[in-house]
Amino acid sequence: MFLDKPLNLAIDSLVSTYDLNIVYQDQIINNITIDAICKDCNGDEAIKSLLNNTSLEWKKNKYQYIIINNKINKTIAGYIIDAKSGEYIPHANIYVKNSYLGTMSDEYGFFNISGNIDKADTLIISYIGYHPLKIVHNENDYANYYEIMPKILGSETINIFGEKIEFLQGSSNHGELAFSPRHIANLPNIGESDVFRSLQLLPGIQMGNSGFAGLFVRGGTPDQNRIILDGMTVYQVDHFFGFFSSINSNIVKDVQIYKNSFPAKLGGAISSIIDITGKSGSTKKQKLDLFTNMLSAGFTYQKPLSKRGSLILSARRSFTDQYQTKLYNKIHNFLISGSGLNIGSELPSDSLSYTSQYLPNFYFYDINGKFTYLPTEKDVISISFYEGRDYLGEEKTFKFSLDTVGVDQVKTNEKTRWGNNGFSGRWLHRWSEKLSTQLFLSDIKYLSNHLLNSYWSLDTTITPVYLSKDKNQIIDQTTRINITYNTGKNHLIEMGFARTIYKTDYSLDLGDSIIFINETINGSLIEGYVQDKWIVSPNMKLLLGLRSEKFSKGNTIFIDPRFSGSYHLSDRFSLKVSASRSHQFLNRFSNDFITNGSKFVWLIPNKHMKPMSSIQKNFGFEYDSPEIFFVFDLYNKNVTNISDFSQFVFPIDVYSESSNNLTFQGEGKSNGYELFFHKKKGKLKGWASYNYGTIKYKFPDLNGGEIFLADHDRTHELKSAIISSIGNWTLTITGLISSGRVFTPNDNLMIRENENANYTLEAEPGKRNSKRLPVVQRLDLSLNRSMYLMEKNLDIGISIFNVLNRTNISHRSYNLSVDPFIPTDVVMLGFTPTISIQLGL
């Protein structure tokens, strides 16, 4: 009897025990395990039993048994779909059992595997949150449909239990993680189920930065990431001044996180790439979900289209302009308490006697839509739409006594709108089982408008004091073609070409007629890439790539090599190594002078601003079994041409010849390691990660030219997520222990007046960020239940942020309007409970 026994050892046992003469080639039985039971068997029966569930055959020449492989080179292809909804599943893992043949489905759920495959071979298909499918492929090898069943189904008798919930899995590519937001509502949140806040629980992505949803990945900053939604670059990635991500979790099907060494087909960022695939909608039945929480409400609608397509539409809007909950007031107070936004501020004087009134009016909304249609078995057409907007209206009134300033009151009205929208279209055509092409078109626009109007009144006379209007816009129009060719000989070749046209506008009008700034700057980026996924041997896989980019504002052609490799020491242990170079051509301008509306303005580089560049090198070790997943990763990242805009008042000053000396460019270095432990099964499951890393900058014109820690440096970060069940409720507990943020002590700070008569706060040479705030500690929890009520699915969620009500300091802000200036510790949110409800109709 042999149970889960390597075939070569089982054969050796037969040879030694029964003195059989068995001949075979080592390579055809390597990595094959068998289960075989045969009592009182003769030689023929024993050999037959060993090879029964394999693709191997045997023949007998007198007293000699010869094991042979009669596989032929062929291709298996098809679509992976959700058995419940009929939705196509991207990035599912597919492999042939007892072989090294495997692949991953594309964004439309399609895959193909070519190699020596026998009709008796078993195909295994798996994806996060679904039961693995094991099936013997049939003779109709092309365009099959493989349905996989979700592990959790809502019904009268089936409830969601913690042991069935899955969120993430590793990848054969180094530094890549797959994250499924299917059960994201089970994670603790602050009012909204948030994709980015959930990603902060993963290794290498900081969780302790100011309580915001921005992603700080392995020493990078949020503006050094590229967020992709159905192929579209998202420029405004947050709502509520960065407190929530702008991606509605209800429309997200899959998230691929590339923390380092991106594949050659992806570029445009030096820190990380977050590739989000939106849901395509149910192809089996019409569905409407309604949801609400303490900040917003919305719906998701799905409709099949003639069994060959689907439509999905989702929208949400905050009701904070109509009704302010305690949660909204908490978040608003945190934002105005010194985060640099300066919304709702008082007059910069302590000598005036006045009363003030502040009336904010804030809301956000986003809309997502996607149309998918398969006109033939070999064609897929999809159109995606996204729009997200924030609005902030502020009315400030300061009332004075007449003997103070000579007027009754001063009023200021401000209106700010910012956000982005985009369309994308794809046409995927499969010319054969090995060759496919994809044409992609997109049109994306980011827009920020700000209006400031102030006046004073005396009796019934109103006198205008100040009027300003500013506008920033970036238009991104991309055309791209991708070609994929599966050689059938352990190589998957991908190549592509793209052209992106950028148009940026920045204008500032003062008063009714003075046009202070009105600039339009255009540019284009041409890209090309080629990459090869090469299965060198059953134990070794390589991803080799080369990317080329040329920006119209310069004559340089940038060449970015990409490499990633993995070597399996056994079926569970593997070594991984990767290296890459990347360039980023867009800069995001930000400083504390932009005090209203969006703090960020996107700029394209000119001859004085070189593109940012990074070189990343990584080495790791993995252990992966059905029960646990463990990773140890070393990383090193060197970044050049980081731009510092702290000396500018207006973004357009960057392009002024007289201001070029105020653009500081420097370099950075990020080093560290990650430990990640993931318990996959059992009633108590979850993960824990520890990150040690330093982020150091060097600017010739800052800090006396000496190296200093970056503002977002947090050397140590330990975080965990534990998932279990209490009765019919799913309990999730997340914890965080993190180094505090760095800061510059007061006695090492000085106020400097720049050439535009504006003030900046600067550190004495060698003293920048020389101290650190206290350690951040936080415990969050959530309780969630899914039930079947009156033939409807009902999901209820209760979440508590900062259960222990710890006083954690986000960062330190400074009031420069008084002398000496006053520092203030900005405290993160304390104990904050929230509730959410979703009803499926």
Beta strands, then each sheet from edge to edge (+ up, - down):
strand 1: 2-6
strand 2: 21-23
strand 3: 33-36
strand 4: 56-61
strand 5: 64-69
strand 6: 72-82
strand 7: 93-96
strand 8: 102-104
strand 9: 110-117
strand 10: 122-126
strand 11: 133-136
strand 12: 144-148
strand 13: 168-170
strand 14: 176-179
strand 15: 225-229
strand 16: 232-233
strand 17: 238-239
strand 18: 244-245
strand 19: 252-258
strand 20: 272-278
strand 21: 287-292
strand 22: 296-305
strand 23: 309-318
strand 24: 354-376
strand 25: 379-400
strand 26: 409-430
strand 27: 435-458
strand 28: 461-486
strand 29: 491-510
strand 30: 514-537
strand 31: 540-551
strand 32: 557-568
strand 33: 573-584
strand 34: 587-589
strand 35: 601-603
strand 36: 612-624
strand 37: 628-644
strand 38: 664-679
strand 39: 685-698
strand 40: 708-709
strand 41: 716-726
strand 42: 729-738
strand 43: 742-743
strand 44: 749-753
strand 45: 759-763
strand 46: 771-772
strand 47: 776-789
strand 48: 792-801
strand 49: 809-815
strand 50: 822-827
strand 51: 832-840
sheet 1: 1+ 3-
sheet 2: 2+ 5+ 4-
sheet 3: 9+ 6- 12-
sheet 4: 8+ 7- 10+ 11-
sheet 5: 13+ 14- 19+ 20- 15- 16+
sheet 6: 17+ 18-
sheet 7: 40+ 39- 38+ 37- 36+ 33- 32+ 31- 30+ 29- 28+ 27- 26+ 25- 24+ 23- 22+ 21- 51+ 48- 47+ 42- 41+
sheet 8: 34+ 35-
sheet 9: 43+ 46-
sheet 10: 44+ 45-
sheet 11: 49+ 50-
end
